[in-house]
Amino acid sequence: MDFIDLKAQQKRIKDKIESNIRSVLNHGRYIMGPEIEELELRLSEYTGVNHAIACSSGTDALLLALMALDTGPGDAVLTTPFTFVATAEVVSLLGATPVFVDIEPDTFNISPTGLDLAIQAVEASDPGIHPLPRTEHSALRPKAVIPVDLFGLPADYDSIISAAAGHNLPVVEDAAQSLGGVYKGRKACALGEIGCTSFFPAKPLGAYGDGGMCFTRDRSLAHTIRSLVVHGQGSDKYENVRIGINGRLDTLQAAILLAKLEIFPEELDLRAQAAERYNRLLSSAVSDLTLPLLPEGYSSAWAQYSVLARDRSHRNLLQGRLQEAGIPTAIYYPTPLHLQPAYEALGYLRGDFPISEDCASRIFSLPMHPYLDPADQERIAEAMSTAER
Ligand SMILES: *Cc1c(COP(=O)(O)O)cnc(C)c1O
């Protein structure tokens, strides 16, 4: 059994993928070929955001978003410590400082109340209200917020935006896992000033290599991102009006994504069905297991199906039983970012973000993809139920 099975999907659309690849080989425009524009157009229609800019990864999408907002030294970017490192890494790469905010225990997404306190703490330079980087909090000013739609579930944007808007802070949505998710009738990637997604192969819409996209309704931000993605180019390739990056998406990846996009809505339904089956099977098979919450008005892209065990040893037991049955599992994320060696210099301590730390000690993810066999899901529930005996 695979944790994420990309072969079943490939088998289904192999002809389309091969013919799309062949047409790139025929026209030979490997950089900025016509497939790039077509993919941008399709995903702009899909998300309802009028500007979509393809780029080389989800990480670069986040980097481009922060660059377009002029993020730099002295800026505090508020985000969650319970995420993949890329979310905070781009902040540090620009010389700005990640200020972490703990998560909601039931959705694993950034706490809007915590965010409000953190913004006040940065403005007042008062770590008594909220933990701040102990080494450099005195000189920080709040610059932007990056909520993460973890495991495919959008964060609570109405509350986040109301906390951020009072301080004029733009919201950059880390939608690397949530393309296809919905929040109160609006699609993921459309929920902040700039939405950033990833086409890493294991993401809900995955390429056969790296890729990403920025979405925005703001014409001027879109214009800036389009320039930044090609070395800060101006009116032509050899006029450089700002410092940018080489952040383009490959034409070949766009061609592959166009083939996958055709079945993407159907795959999202299949993921949701698989999640419902897990909910049904696991609620009777294992006691003391917290199943993923799907709040009213939300749809998840189900990038992961993650559950909370009672404690660390219960997780070990359950993962052990699954492993014995040949079933792969994963832990997203074993160490919250404020406790990562890379962020030691910020001086955060264990205990600063207790909910993230608690989730990190109990969470694990089960196999999840659109082609998950219901019989395999029954085997998974059965293997987990043996831990009760
Ligand atoms: C995958 C991921 C990224 C980075 O995307 P890449 O395409 O791998 O660079 C950023 N944030 C989150 C939450 C992710 O899961």
The ligand as an ORCA input file, in Angstrom:
! r2SCAN-3c Opt
* xyz 0 1
  C       4.668     21.920      0.385
  C       4.520     23.125      1.192
  C       5.211     24.317      0.907
  C       6.290     24.404     -0.121
  O       5.939     23.985     -1.409
  P       7.110     23.464     -2.389
  O       6.401     23.416     -3.711
  O       7.537     22.130     -1.901
  O       8.185     24.454     -2.368
  C       4.929     25.445      1.655
  N       4.034     25.402      2.658
  C       3.365     24.278      2.984
  C       2.378     24.316      4.088
  C       3.601     23.099      2.273
  O       2.950     21.995      2.617
*
